[in-house]
Amino acid sequence: MANRAVLKSVPFRVGDTIRVYQRIKEGEKERLQAFEGVVIMIHGHQDGKSFTVRKIATGAVGVERIWPLNSPWINRIQVVR
């Protein structure tokens, strides 16, 4: 299991808080949706690499999202801290 990755020339690692901007297509419209949380896992090798981000949503509910590292739906990411 890897603990570092680079997406769109932004390096991040397990434990970093990141904000992922994902393109969402609804019918004919397209918008950006931000998902901010802690990187809890980076897994896979080379082209098959993916990462998992966890955040605590309203009502103390944990939400995890898994993205392929080279997903065309990811617009950009920001390392918050």
mmCIF file of the N, C-alpha and C atoms, coordinates in Angstrom:
data_MODEL
# 
_entry.id   MODEL 
# 
loop_
_atom_site.group_PDB 
_atom_site.id 
_atom_site.type_symbol 
_atom_site.label_atom_id 
_atom_site.label_alt_id 
_atom_site.label_comp_id 
_atom_site.label_asym_id 
_atom_site.label_entity_id 
_atom_site.label_seq_id 
_atom_site.pdbx_PDB_ins_code 
_atom_site.Cartn_x 
_atom_site.Cartn_y 
_atom_site.Cartn_z 
_atom_site.occupancy 
_atom_site.B_iso_or_equiv 
_atom_site.pdbx_formal_charge 
_atom_site.auth_seq_id 
_atom_site.auth_comp_id 
_atom_site.auth_asym_id 
_atom_site.auth_atom_id 
_atom_site.pdbx_PDB_model_num 
ATOM 1   N N  . MET A 1 1  ? 0.849   -1.171 0.000   1.00 0.00 ? 1  MET A N  1 
ATOM 2   C CA . MET A 1 1  ? 0.000   0.000  0.000   1.00 0.00 ? 1  MET A CA 1 
ATOM 3   C C  . MET A 1 1  ? 0.896   1.236  0.000   1.00 0.00 ? 1  MET A C  1 
ATOM 4   N N  . ALA A 1 2  ? 0.607   2.158  -0.886  1.00 0.00 ? 2  ALA A N  1 
ATOM 5   C CA . ALA A 1 2  ? 1.375   3.390  -0.996  1.00 0.00 ? 2  ALA A CA 1 
ATOM 6   C C  . ALA A 1 2  ? 0.885   4.405  0.026   1.00 0.00 ? 2  ALA A C  1 
ATOM 7   N N  . ASN A 1 3  ? 1.728   5.374  0.354   1.00 0.00 ? 3  ASN A N  1 
ATOM 8   C CA . ASN A 1 3  ? 1.276   6.426  1.256   1.00 0.00 ? 3  ASN A CA 1 
ATOM 9   C C  . ASN A 1 3  ? 1.485   7.812  0.668   1.00 0.00 ? 3  ASN A C  1 
ATOM 10  N N  . ARG A 1 4  ? 1.894   7.878  -0.610  1.00 0.00 ? 4  ARG A N  1 
ATOM 11  C CA . ARG A 1 4  ? 2.064   9.150  -1.310  1.00 0.00 ? 4  ARG A CA 1 
ATOM 12  C C  . ARG A 1 4  ? 1.507   9.023  -2.718  1.00 0.00 ? 4  ARG A C  1 
ATOM 13  N N  . ALA A 1 5  ? 1.045   10.155 -3.242  1.00 0.00 ? 5  ALA A N  1 
ATOM 14  C CA . ALA A 1 5  ? 0.545   10.168 -4.619  1.00 0.00 ? 5  ALA A CA 1 
ATOM 15  C C  . ALA A 1 5  ? 0.669   11.579 -5.170  1.00 0.00 ? 5  ALA A C  1 
ATOM 16  N N  . VAL A 1 6  ? 0.608   11.700 -6.493  1.00 0.00 ? 6  VAL A N  1 
ATOM 17  C CA . VAL A 1 6  ? 0.635   12.997 -7.167  1.00 0.00 ? 6  VAL A CA 1 
ATOM 18  C C  . VAL A 1 6  ? -0.523  13.014 -8.150  1.00 0.00 ? 6  VAL A C  1 
ATOM 19  N N  . LEU A 1 7  ? -1.384  14.018 -8.008  1.00 0.00 ? 7  LEU A N  1 
ATOM 20  C CA . LEU A 1 7  ? -2.531  14.159 -8.900  1.00 0.00 ? 7  LEU A CA 1 
ATOM 21  C C  . LEU A 1 7  ? -2.505  15.556 -9.479  1.00 0.00 ? 7  LEU A C  1 
ATOM 22  N N  . LYS A 1 8  ? -2.461  15.643 -10.805 1.00 0.00 ? 8  LYS A N  1 
ATOM 23  C CA . LYS A 1 8  ? -2.414  16.935 -11.500 1.00 0.00 ? 8  LYS A CA 1 
ATOM 24  C C  . LYS A 1 8  ? -1.310  17.814 -10.912 1.00 0.00 ? 8  LYS A C  1 
ATOM 25  N N  . SER A 1 9  ? -0.145  17.223 -10.728 1.00 0.00 ? 9  SER A N  1 
ATOM 26  C CA . SER A 1 9  ? 1.081   17.821 -10.189 1.00 0.00 ? 9  SER A CA 1 
ATOM 27  C C  . SER A 1 9  ? 0.922   18.395 -8.780  1.00 0.00 ? 9  SER A C  1 
ATOM 28  N N  . VAL A 1 10 ? -0.034  17.880 -8.006  1.00 0.00 ? 10 VAL A N  1 
ATOM 29  C CA . VAL A 1 10 ? -0.194  18.258 -6.598  1.00 0.00 ? 10 VAL A CA 1 
ATOM 30  C C  . VAL A 1 10 ? 0.117   17.021 -5.754  1.00 0.00 ? 10 VAL A C  1 
ATOM 31  N N  . PRO A 1 11 ? 1.253   17.023 -5.034  1.00 0.00 ? 11 PRO A N  1 
ATOM 32  C CA . PRO A 1 11 ? 1.572   15.858 -4.204  1.00 0.00 ? 11 PRO A CA 1 
ATOM 33  C C  . PRO A 1 11 ? 0.757   15.869 -2.913  1.00 0.00 ? 11 PRO A C  1 
ATOM 34  N N  . PHE A 1 12 ? 0.312   14.696 -2.489  1.00 0.00 ? 12 PHE A N  1 
ATOM 35  C CA . PHE A 1 12 ? -0.370  14.557 -1.208  1.00 0.00 ? 12 PHE A CA 1 
ATOM 36  C C  . PHE A 1 12 ? -0.059  13.178 -0.654  1.00 0.00 ? 12 PHE A C  1 
ATOM 37  N N  . ARG A 1 13 ? -0.344  12.988 0.626   1.00 0.00 ? 13 ARG A N  1 
ATOM 38  C CA . ARG A 1 13 ? -0.037  11.727 1.283   1.00 0.00 ? 13 ARG A CA 1 
ATOM 39  C C  . ARG A 1 13 ? -1.114  11.385 2.289   1.00 0.00 ? 13 ARG A C  1 
ATOM 40  N N  . VAL A 1 14 ? -1.067  10.178 2.808   1.00 0.00 ? 14 VAL A N  1 
ATOM 41  C CA . VAL A 1 14 ? -2.018  9.741  3.825   1.00 0.00 ? 14 VAL A CA 1 
ATOM 42  C C  . VAL A 1 14 ? -1.890  10.656 5.036   1.00 0.00 ? 14 VAL A C  1 
ATOM 43  N N  . GLY A 1 15 ? -3.023  11.133 5.550   1.00 0.00 ? 15 GLY A N  1 
ATOM 44  C CA . GLY A 1 15 ? -3.035  12.042 6.693   1.00 0.00 ? 15 GLY A CA 1 
ATOM 45  C C  . GLY A 1 15 ? -3.255  13.492 6.308   1.00 0.00 ? 15 GLY A C  1 
ATOM 46  N N  . ASP A 1 16 ? -3.049  13.840 5.032   1.00 0.00 ? 16 ASP A N  1 
ATOM 47  C CA . ASP A 1 16 ? -3.282  15.211 4.569   1.00 0.00 ? 16 ASP A CA 1 
ATOM 48  C C  . ASP A 1 16 ? -4.777  15.483 4.468   1.00 0.00 ? 16 ASP A C  1 
ATOM 49  N N  . THR A 1 17 ? -5.167  16.722 4.747   1.00 0.00 ? 17 THR A N  1 
ATOM 50  C CA . THR A 1 17 ? -6.536  17.163 4.496   1.00 0.00 ? 17 THR A CA 1 
ATOM 51  C C  . THR A 1 17 ? -6.549  17.790 3.110   1.00 0.00 ? 17 THR A C  1 
ATOM 52  N N  . ILE A 1 18 ? -7.389  17.257 2.226   1.00 0.00 ? 18 ILE A N  1 
ATOM 53  C CA . ILE A 1 18 ? -7.453  17.764 0.854   1.00 0.00 ? 18 ILE A CA 1 
ATOM 54  C C  . ILE A 1 18 ? -8.889  18.109 0.491   1.00 0.00 ? 18 ILE A C  1 
ATOM 55  N N  . ARG A 1 19 ? -9.020  18.958 -0.531  1.00 0.00 ? 19 ARG A N  1 
ATOM 56  C CA . ARG A 1 19 ? -10.323 19.309 -1.091  1.00 0.00 ? 19 ARG A CA 1 
ATOM 57  C C  . ARG A 1 19 ? -10.304 18.860 -2.551  1.00 0.00 ? 19 ARG A C  1 
ATOM 58  N N  . VAL A 1 20 ? -11.211 17.959 -2.900  1.00 0.00 ? 20 VAL A N  1 
ATOM 59  C CA . VAL A 1 20 ? -11.299 17.413 -4.256  1.00 0.00 ? 20 VAL A CA 1 
ATOM 60  C C  . VAL A 1 20 ? -12.473 18.081 -4.957  1.00 0.00 ? 20 VAL A C  1 
ATOM 61  N N  . TYR A 1 21 ? -12.218 18.704 -6.097  1.00 0.00 ? 21 TYR A N  1 
ATOM 62  C CA . TYR A 1 21 ? -13.272 19.310 -6.907  1.00 0.00 ? 21 TYR A CA 1 
ATOM 63  C C  . TYR A 1 21 ? -13.624 18.331 -8.020  1.00 0.00 ? 21 TYR A C  1 
ATOM 64  N N  . GLN A 1 22 ? -14.844 17.798 -7.956  1.00 0.00 ? 22 GLN A N  1 
ATOM 65  C CA . GLN A 1 22 ? -15.289 16.793 -8.904  1.00 0.00 ? 22 GLN A CA 1 
ATOM 66  C C  . GLN A 1 22 ? -16.358 17.376 -9.814  1.00 0.00 ? 22 GLN A C  1 
ATOM 67  N N  . ARG A 1 23 ? -16.255 17.069 -11.117 1.00 0.00 ? 23 ARG A N  1 
ATOM 68  C CA . ARG A 1 23 ? -17.279 17.498 -12.070 1.00 0.00 ? 23 ARG A CA 1 
ATOM 69  C C  . ARG A 1 23 ? -18.480 16.581 -11.931 1.00 0.00 ? 23 ARG A C  1 
ATOM 70  N N  . ILE A 1 24 ? -19.661 17.171 -11.778 1.00 0.00 ? 24 ILE A N  1 
ATOM 71  C CA . ILE A 1 24 ? -20.913 16.433 -11.673 1.00 0.00 ? 24 ILE A CA 1 
ATOM 72  C C  . ILE A 1 24 ? -21.764 16.809 -12.879 1.00 0.00 ? 24 ILE A C  1 
ATOM 73  N N  . LYS A 1 25 ? -22.242 15.805 -13.603 1.00 0.00 ? 25 LYS A N  1 
ATOM 74  C CA . LYS A 1 25 ? -23.083 16.063 -14.769 1.00 0.00 ? 25 LYS A CA 1 
ATOM 75  C C  . LYS A 1 25 ? -24.515 15.690 -14.417 1.00 0.00 ? 25 LYS A C  1 
ATOM 76  N N  . GLU A 1 26 ? -25.413 16.666 -14.535 1.00 0.00 ? 26 GLU A N  1 
ATOM 77  C CA . GLU A 1 26 ? -26.834 16.465 -14.263 1.00 0.00 ? 26 GLU A CA 1 
ATOM 78  C C  . GLU A 1 26 ? -27.611 16.854 -15.514 1.00 0.00 ? 26 GLU A C  1 
ATOM 79  N N  . GLY A 1 27 ? -28.028 15.874 -16.272 1.00 0.00 ? 27 GLY A N  1 
ATOM 80  C CA . GLY A 1 27 ? -28.708 16.154 -17.533 1.00 0.00 ? 27 GLY A CA 1 
ATOM 81  C C  . GLY A 1 27 ? -27.744 16.811 -18.497 1.00 0.00 ? 27 GLY A C  1 
ATOM 82  N N  . GLU A 1 28 ? -28.084 18.012 -18.941 1.00 0.00 ? 28 GLU A N  1 
ATOM 83  C CA . GLU A 1 28 ? -27.228 18.765 -19.855 1.00 0.00 ? 28 GLU A CA 1 
ATOM 84  C C  . GLU A 1 28 ? -26.251 19.665 -19.115 1.00 0.00 ? 28 GLU A C  1 
ATOM 85  N N  . LYS A 1 29 ? -26.481 19.889 -17.829 1.00 0.00 ? 29 LYS A N  1 
ATOM 86  C CA . LYS A 1 29 ? -25.659 20.815 -17.050 1.00 0.00 ? 29 LYS A CA 1 
ATOM 87  C C  . LYS A 1 29 ? -24.497 20.090 -16.387 1.00 0.00 ? 29 LYS A C  1 
ATOM 88  N N  . GLU A 1 30 ? -23.440 20.858 -16.142 1.00 0.00 ? 30 GLU A N  1 
ATOM 89  C CA . GLU A 1 30 ? -22.270 20.333 -15.459 1.00 0.00 ? 30 GLU A CA 1 
ATOM 90  C C  . GLU A 1 30 ? -21.846 21.348 -14.409 1.00 0.00 ? 30 GLU A C  1 
ATOM 91  N N  . ARG A 1 31 ? -21.489 20.855 -13.211 1.00 0.00 ? 31 ARG A N  1 
ATOM 92  C CA . ARG A 1 31 ? -21.061 21.751 -12.135 1.00 0.00 ? 31 ARG A CA 1 
ATOM 93  C C  . ARG A 1 31 ? -19.921 21.101 -11.373 1.00 0.00 ? 31 ARG A C  1 
ATOM 94  N N  . LEU A 1 32 ? -19.261 21.904 -10.527 1.00 0.00 ? 32 LEU A N  1 
ATOM 95  C CA . LEU A 1 32 ? -18.194 21.394 -9.671  1.00 0.00 ? 32 LEU A CA 1 
ATOM 96  C C  . LEU A 1 32 ? -18.720 21.203 -8.261  1.00 0.00 ? 32 LEU A C  1 
ATOM 97  N N  . GLN A 1 33 ? -18.335 20.100 -7.643  1.00 0.00 ? 33 GLN A N  1 
ATOM 98  C CA . GLN A 1 33 ? -18.712 19.835 -6.261  1.00 0.00 ? 33 GLN A CA 1 
ATOM 99  C C  . GLN A 1 33 ? -17.430 19.562 -5.480  1.00 0.00 ? 33 GLN A C  1 
ATOM 100 N N  . ALA A 1 34 ? -17.267 20.254 -4.356  1.00 0.00 ? 34 ALA A N  1 
ATOM 101 C CA . ALA A 1 34 ? -16.078 20.088 -3.523  1.00 0.00 ? 34 ALA A CA 1 
ATOM 102 C C  . ALA A 1 34 ? -16.345 19.055 -2.435  1.00 0.00 ? 34 ALA A C  1 
ATOM 103 N N  . PHE A 1 35 ? -15.340 18.236 -2.154  1.00 0.00 ? 35 PHE A N  1 
ATOM 104 C CA . PHE A 1 35 ? -15.409 17.244 -1.083  1.00 0.00 ? 35 PHE A CA 1 
ATOM 105 C C  . PHE A 1 35 ? -14.115 17.387 -0.303  1.00 0.00 ? 35 PHE A C  1 
ATOM 106 N N  . GLU A 1 36 ? -14.206 17.796 0.958   1.00 0.00 ? 36 GLU A N  1 
ATOM 107 C CA . GLU A 1 36 ? -13.017 18.022 1.779   1.00 0.00 ? 36 GLU A CA 1 
ATOM 108 C C  . GLU A 1 36 ? -12.960 17.002 2.896   1.00 0.00 ? 36 GLU A C  1 
ATOM 109 N N  . GLY A 1 37 ? -11.802 16.395 3.058   1.00 0.00 ? 37 GLY A N  1 
ATOM 110 C CA . GLY A 1 37 ? -11.627 15.410 4.113   1.00 0.00 ? 37 GLY A CA 1 
ATOM 111 C C  . GLY A 1 37 ? -10.175 14.977 4.216   1.00 0.00 ? 37 GLY A C  1 
ATOM 112 N N  . VAL A 1 38 ? -9.946  13.960 5.027   1.00 0.00 ? 38 VAL A N  1 
ATOM 113 C CA . VAL A 1 38 ? -8.605  13.444 5.290   1.00 0.00 ? 38 VAL A CA 1 
ATOM 114 C C  . VAL A 1 38 ? -8.354  12.231 4.397   1.00 0.00 ? 38 VAL A C  1 
ATOM 115 N N  . VAL A 1 39 ? -7.175  12.201 3.770   1.00 0.00 ? 39 VAL A N  1 
ATOM 116 C CA . VAL A 1 39 ? -6.785  11.041 2.967   1.00 0.00 ? 39 VAL A CA 1 
ATOM 117 C C  . VAL A 1 39 ? -6.478  9.904  3.937   1.00 0.00 ? 39 VAL A C  1 
ATOM 118 N N  . ILE A 1 40 ? -7.253  8.819  3.858   1.00 0.00 ? 40 ILE A N  1 
ATOM 119 C CA . ILE A 1 40 ? -7.027  7.713  4.786   1.00 0.00 ? 40 ILE A CA 1 
ATOM 120 C C  . ILE A 1 40 ? -6.319  6.536  4.125   1.00 0.00 ? 40 ILE A C  1 
ATOM 121 N N  . MET A 1 41 ? -6.316  6.496  2.779   1.00 0.00 ? 41 MET A N  1 
ATOM 122 C CA . MET A 1 41 ? -5.674  5.370  2.123   1.00 0.00 ? 41 MET A CA 1 
ATOM 123 C C  . MET A 1 41 ? -5.355  5.709  0.675   1.00 0.00 ? 41 MET A C  1 
ATOM 124 N N  . ILE A 1 42 ? -4.184  5.262  0.232   1.00 0.00 ? 42 ILE A N  1 
ATOM 125 C CA . ILE A 1 42 ? -3.803  5.306  -1.180  1.00 0.00 ? 42 ILE A CA 1 
ATOM 126 C C  . ILE A 1 42 ? -3.421  3.877  -1.532  1.00 0.00 ? 42 ILE A C  1 
ATOM 127 N N  . HIS A 1 43 ? -4.089  3.297  -2.519  1.00 0.00 ? 43 HIS A N  1 
ATOM 128 C CA . HIS A 1 43 ? -3.838  1.897  -2.824  1.00 0.00 ? 43 HIS A CA 1 
ATOM 129 C C  . HIS A 1 43 ? -3.739  1.677  -4.321  1.00 0.00 ? 43 HIS A C  1 
ATOM 130 N N  . GLY A 1 44 ? -3.102  0.590  -4.710  1.00 0.00 ? 44 GLY A N  1 
ATOM 131 C CA . GLY A 1 44 ? -2.919  0.256  -6.111  1.00 0.00 ? 44 GLY A CA 1 
ATOM 132 C C  . GLY A 1 44 ? -1.528  0.629  -6.595  1.00 0.00 ? 44 GLY A C  1 
ATOM 133 N N  . HIS A 1 45 ? -1.287  0.350  -7.865  1.00 0.00 ? 45 HIS A N  1 
ATOM 134 C CA . HIS A 1 45 ? 0.008   0.629  -8.480  1.00 0.00 ? 45 HIS A CA 1 
ATOM 135 C C  . HIS A 1 45 ? -0.193  1.350  -9.802  1.00 0.00 ? 45 HIS A C  1 
ATOM 136 N N  . GLN A 1 46 ? 0.652   2.310  -10.082 1.00 0.00 ? 46 GLN A N  1 
ATOM 137 C CA . GLN A 1 46 ? 0.717   3.051  -11.335 1.00 0.00 ? 46 GLN A CA 1 
ATOM 138 C C  . GLN A 1 46 ? -0.652  3.487  -11.837 1.00 0.00 ? 46 GLN A C  1 
ATOM 139 N N  . ASP A 1 47 ? -1.117  2.975  -12.969 1.00 0.00 ? 47 ASP A N  1 
ATOM 140 C CA . ASP A 1 47 ? -2.377  3.434  -13.555 1.00 0.00 ? 47 ASP A CA 1 
ATOM 141 C C  . ASP A 1 47 ? -3.599  2.996  -12.759 1.00 0.00 ? 47 ASP A C  1 
ATOM 142 N N  . GLY A 1 48 ? -3.486  1.948  -11.970 1.00 0.00 ? 48 GLY A N  1 
ATOM 143 C CA . GLY A 1 48 ? -4.606  1.444  -11.190 1.00 0.00 ? 48 GLY A CA 1 
ATOM 144 C C  . GLY A 1 48 ? -4.698  2.033  -9.797  1.00 0.00 ? 48 GLY A C  1 
ATOM 145 N N  . LYS A 1 49 ? -3.948  3.083  -9.528  1.00 0.00 ? 49 LYS A N  1 
ATOM 146 C CA . LYS A 1 49 ? -3.903  3.672  -8.192  1.00 0.00 ? 49 LYS A CA 1 
ATOM 147 C C  . LYS A 1 49 ? -5.186  4.442  -7.888  1.00 0.00 ? 49 LYS A C  1 
ATOM 148 N N  . SER A 1 50 ? -5.634  4.366  -6.638  1.00 0.00 ? 50 SER A N  1 
ATOM 149 C CA . SER A 1 50 ? -6.803  5.125  -6.203  1.00 0.00 ? 50 SER A CA 1 
ATOM 150 C C  . SER A 1 50 ? -6.565  5.627  -4.785  1.00 0.00 ? 50 SER A C  1 
ATOM 151 N N  . PHE A 1 51 ? -7.406  6.566  -4.342  1.00 0.00 ? 51 PHE A N  1 
ATOM 152 C CA . PHE A 1 51 ? -7.254  7.115  -3.000  1.00 0.00 ? 51 PHE A CA 1 
ATOM 153 C C  . PHE A 1 51 ? -8.618  7.276  -2.354  1.00 0.00 ? 51 PHE A C  1 
ATOM 154 N N  . THR A 1 52 ? -8.631  7.196  -1.018  1.00 0.00 ? 52 THR A N  1 
ATOM 155 C CA . THR A 1 52 ? -9.857  7.267  -0.232  1.00 0.00 ? 52 THR A CA 1 
ATOM 156 C C  . THR A 1 52 ? -9.787  8.485  0.673   1.00 0.00 ? 52 THR A C  1 
ATOM 157 N N  . VAL A 1 53 ? -10.858 9.285  0.664   1.00 0.00 ? 53 VAL A N  1 
ATOM 158 C CA . VAL A 1 53 ? -10.952 10.489 1.495   1.00 0.00 ? 53 VAL A CA 1 
ATOM 159 C C  . VAL A 1 53 ? -12.154 10.329 2.418   1.00 0.00 ? 53 VAL A C  1 
ATOM 160 N N  . ARG A 1 54 ? -11.965 10.660 3.693   1.00 0.00 ? 54 ARG A N  1 
ATOM 161 C CA . ARG A 1 54 ? -13.043 10.534 4.686   1.00 0.00 ? 54 ARG A CA 1 
ATOM 162 C C  . ARG A 1 54 ? -13.307 11.892 5.311   1.00 0.00 ? 54 ARG A C  1 
ATOM 163 N N  . LYS A 1 55 ? -14.593 12.228 5.442   1.00 0.00 ? 55 LYS A N  1 
ATOM 164 C CA . LYS A 1 55 ? -14.987 13.453 6.133   1.00 0.00 ? 55 LYS A CA 1 
ATOM 165 C C  . LYS A 1 55 ? -16.114 13.126 7.100   1.00 0.00 ? 55 LYS A C  1 
ATOM 166 N N  . ILE A 1 56 ? -16.306 13.997 8.073   1.00 0.00 ? 56 ILE A N  1 
ATOM 167 C CA . ILE A 1 56 ? -17.409 13.864 9.015   1.00 0.00 ? 56 ILE A CA 1 
ATOM 168 C C  . ILE A 1 56 ? -18.488 14.840 8.561   1.00 0.00 ? 56 ILE A C  1 
ATOM 169 N N  . ALA A 1 57 ? -19.640 14.302 8.153   1.00 0.00 ? 57 ALA A N  1 
ATOM 170 C CA . ALA A 1 57 ? -20.744 15.115 7.642   1.00 0.00 ? 57 ALA A CA 1 
ATOM 171 C C  . ALA A 1 57 ? -21.650 15.546 8.791   1.00 0.00 ? 57 ALA A C  1 
ATOM 172 N N  . THR A 1 58 ? -22.725 16.214 8.456   1.00 0.00 ? 58 THR A N  1 
ATOM 173 C CA . THR A 1 58 ? -23.696 16.688 9.432   1.00 0.00 ? 58 THR A CA 1 
ATOM 174 C C  . THR A 1 58 ? -24.237 15.520 10.252  1.00 0.00 ? 58 THR A C  1 
ATOM 175 N N  . GLY A 1 59 ? -24.343 15.730 11.549  1.00 0.00 ? 59 GLY A N  1 
ATOM 176 C CA . GLY A 1 59 ? -24.868 14.688 12.423  1.00 0.00 ? 59 GLY A CA 1 
ATOM 177 C C  . GLY A 1 59 ? -23.824 13.655 12.804  1.00 0.00 ? 59 GLY A C  1 
ATOM 178 N N  . ALA A 1 60 ? -22.552 14.004 12.686  1.00 0.00 ? 60 ALA A N  1 
ATOM 179 C CA . ALA A 1 60 ? -21.435 13.124 13.054  1.00 0.00 ? 60 ALA A CA 1 
ATOM 180 C C  . ALA A 1 60 ? -21.453 11.804 12.279  1.00 0.00 ? 60 ALA A C  1 
ATOM 181 N N  . VAL A 1 61 ? -21.820 11.877 11.005  1.00 0.00 ? 61 VAL A N  1 
ATOM 182 C CA . VAL A 1 61 ? -21.832 10.705 10.134  1.00 0.00 ? 61 VAL A CA 1 
ATOM 183 C C  . VAL A 1 61 ? -20.569 10.732 9.282   1.00 0.00 ? 61 VAL A C  1 
ATOM 184 N N  . GLY A 1 62 ? -19.809 9.650  9.286   1.00 0.00 ? 62 GLY A N  1 
ATOM 185 C CA . GLY A 1 62 ? -18.605 9.568  8.477   1.00 0.00 ? 62 GLY A CA 1 
ATOM 186 C C  . GLY A 1 62 ? -18.941 9.199  7.041   1.00 0.00 ? 62 GLY A C  1 
ATOM 187 N N  . VAL A 1 63 ? -18.350 9.932  6.092   1.00 0.00 ? 63 VAL A N  1 
ATOM 188 C CA . VAL A 1 63 ? -18.572 9.682  4.663   1.00 0.00 ? 63 VAL A CA 1 
ATOM 189 C C  . VAL A 1 63 ? -17.214 9.451  4.014   1.00 0.00 ? 63 VAL A C  1 
ATOM 190 N N  . GLU A 1 64 ? -17.072 8.353  3.281   1.00 0.00 ? 64 GLU A N  1 
ATOM 191 C CA . GLU A 1 64 ? -15.838 8.048  2.569   1.00 0.00 ? 64 GLU A CA 1 
ATOM 192 C C  . GLU A 1 64 ? -16.103 8.014  1.073   1.00 0.00 ? 64 GLU A C  1 
ATOM 193 N N  . ARG A 1 65 ? -15.169 8.593  0.313   1.00 0.00 ? 65 ARG A N  1 
ATOM 194 C CA . ARG A 1 65 ? -15.249 8.559  -1.154  1.00 0.00 ? 65 ARG A CA 1 
ATOM 195 C C  . ARG A 1 65 ? -13.950 7.956  -1.671  1.00 0.00 ? 65 ARG A C  1 
ATOM 196 N N  . ILE A 1 66 ? -14.058 7.144  -2.695  1.00 0.00 ? 66 ILE A N  1 
ATOM 197 C CA . ILE A 1 66 ? -12.895 6.535  -3.336  1.00 0.00 ? 66 ILE A CA 1 
ATOM 198 C C  . ILE A 1 66 ? -12.855 7.015  -4.781  1.00 0.00 ? 66 ILE A C  1 
ATOM 199 N N  . TRP A 1 67 ? -11.699 7.556  -5.190  1.00 0.00 ? 67 TRP A N  1 
ATOM 200 C CA . TRP A 1 67 ? -11.514 8.023  -6.563  1.00 0.00 ? 67 TRP A CA 1 
ATOM 201 C C  . TRP A 1 67 ? -10.322 7.318  -7.197  1.00 0.00 ? 67 TRP A C  1 
ATOM 202 N N  . PRO A 1 68 ? -10.424 6.949  -8.471  1.00 0.00 ? 68 PRO A N  1 
ATOM 203 C CA . PRO A 1 68 ? -9.226  6.535  -9.203  1.00 0.00 ? 68 PRO A CA 1 
ATOM 204 C C  . PRO A 1 68 ? -8.324  7.759  -9.364  1.00 0.00 ? 68 PRO A C  1 
ATOM 205 N N  . LEU A 1 69 ? -7.030  7.548  -9.272  1.00 0.00 ? 69 LEU A N  1 
ATOM 206 C CA . LEU A 1 69 ? -6.097  8.675  -9.314  1.00 0.00 ? 69 LEU A CA 1 
ATOM 207 C C  . LEU A 1 69 ? -6.167  9.434  -10.633 1.00 0.00 ? 69 LEU A C  1 
ATOM 208 N N  . ASN A 1 70 ? -6.406  8.748  -11.732 1.00 0.00 ? 70 ASN A N  1 
ATOM 209 C CA . ASN A 1 70 ? -6.459  9.421  -13.036 1.00 0.00 ? 70 ASN A CA 1 
ATOM 210 C C  . ASN A 1 70 ? -7.893  9.526  -13.546 1.00 0.00 ? 70 ASN A C  1 
ATOM 211 N N  . SER A 1 71 ? -8.836  9.819  -12.659 1.00 0.00 ? 71 SER A N  1 
ATOM 212 C CA . SER A 1 71 ? -10.241 9.959  -13.035 1.00 0.00 ? 71 SER A CA 1 
ATOM 213 C C  . SER A 1 71 ? -10.452 11.231 -13.857 1.00 0.00 ? 71 SER A C  1 
ATOM 214 N N  . PRO A 1 72 ? -11.167 11.147 -14.976 1.00 0.00 ? 72 PRO A N  1 
ATOM 215 C CA . PRO A 1 72 ? -11.437 12.351 -15.767 1.00 0.00 ? 72 PRO A CA 1 
ATOM 216 C C  . PRO A 1 72 ? -12.444 13.281 -15.088 1.00 0.00 ? 72 PRO A C  1 
ATOM 217 N N  . TRP A 1 73 ? -13.138 12.819 -14.054 1.00 0.00 ? 73 TRP A N  1 
ATOM 218 C CA . TRP A 1 73 ? -14.140 13.631 -13.368 1.00 0.00 ? 73 TRP A CA 1 
ATOM 219 C C  . TRP A 1 73 ? -13.533 14.541 -12.309 1.00 0.00 ? 73 TRP A C  1 
ATOM 220 N N  . ILE A 1 74 ? -12.276 14.332 -11.942 1.00 0.00 ? 74 ILE A N  1 
ATOM 221 C CA . ILE A 1 74 ? -11.628 15.213 -10.968 1.00 0.00 ? 74 ILE A CA 1 
ATOM 222 C C  . ILE A 1 74 ? -11.101 16.434 -11.704 1.00 0.00 ? 74 ILE A C  1 
ATOM 223 N N  . ASN A 1 75 ? -11.603 17.599 -11.321 1.00 0.00 ? 75 ASN A N  1 
ATOM 224 C CA . ASN A 1 75 ? -11.184 18.848 -11.950 1.00 0.00 ? 75 ASN A CA 1 
ATOM 225 C C  . ASN A 1 75 ? -9.851  19.307 -11.370 1.00 0.00 ? 75 ASN A C  1 
ATOM 226 N N  . ARG A 1 76 ? -9.764  19.360 -10.028 1.00 0.00 ? 76 ARG A N  1 
ATOM 227 C CA . ARG A 1 76 ? -8.520  19.743 -9.361  1.00 0.00 ? 76 ARG A CA 1 
ATOM 228 C C  . ARG A 1 76 ? -8.598  19.332 -7.900  1.00 0.00 ? 76 ARG A C  1 
ATOM 229 N N  . ILE A 1 77 ? -7.447  19.371 -7.237  1.00 0.00 ? 77 ILE A N  1 
ATOM 230 C CA . ILE A 1 77 ? -7.424  19.142 -5.795  1.00 0.00 ? 77 ILE A CA 1 
ATOM 231 C C  . ILE A 1 77 ? -6.592  20.230 -5.139  1.00 0.00 ? 77 ILE A C  1 
ATOM 232 N N  . GLN A 1 78 ? -6.868  20.459 -3.868  1.00 0.00 ? 78 GLN A N  1 
ATOM 233 C CA . GLN A 1 78 ? -6.098  21.402 -3.054  1.00 0.00 ? 78 GLN A CA 1 
ATOM 234 C C  . GLN A 1 78 ? -5.687  20.686 -1.787  1.00 0.00 ? 78 GLN A C  1 
ATOM 235 N N  . VAL A 1 79 ? -4.445  20.851 -1.385  1.00 0.00 ? 79 VAL A N  1 
ATOM 236 C CA . VAL A 1 79 ? -4.018  20.350 -0.087  1.00 0.00 ? 79 VAL A CA 1 
ATOM 237 C C  . VAL A 1 79 ? -4.287  21.460 0.910   1.00 0.00 ? 79 VAL A C  1 
ATOM 238 N N  . VAL A 1 80 ? -5.202  21.204 1.848   1.00 0.00 ? 80 VAL A N  1 
ATOM 239 C CA . VAL A 1 80 ? -5.600  22.215 2.825   1.00 0.00 ? 80 VAL A CA 1 
ATOM 240 C C  . VAL A 1 80 ? -4.563  22.293 3.935   1.00 0.00 ? 80 VAL A C  1 
ATOM 241 N N  . ARG A 1 81 ? -4.121  21.126 4.434   1.00 0.00 ? 81 ARG A N  1 
ATOM 242 C CA . ARG A 1 81 ? -3.022  21.080 5.410   1.00 0.00 ? 81 ARG A CA 1 
ATOM 243 C C  . ARG A 1 81 ? -2.454  19.695 5.501   1.00 0.00 ? 81 ARG A C  1 
# 
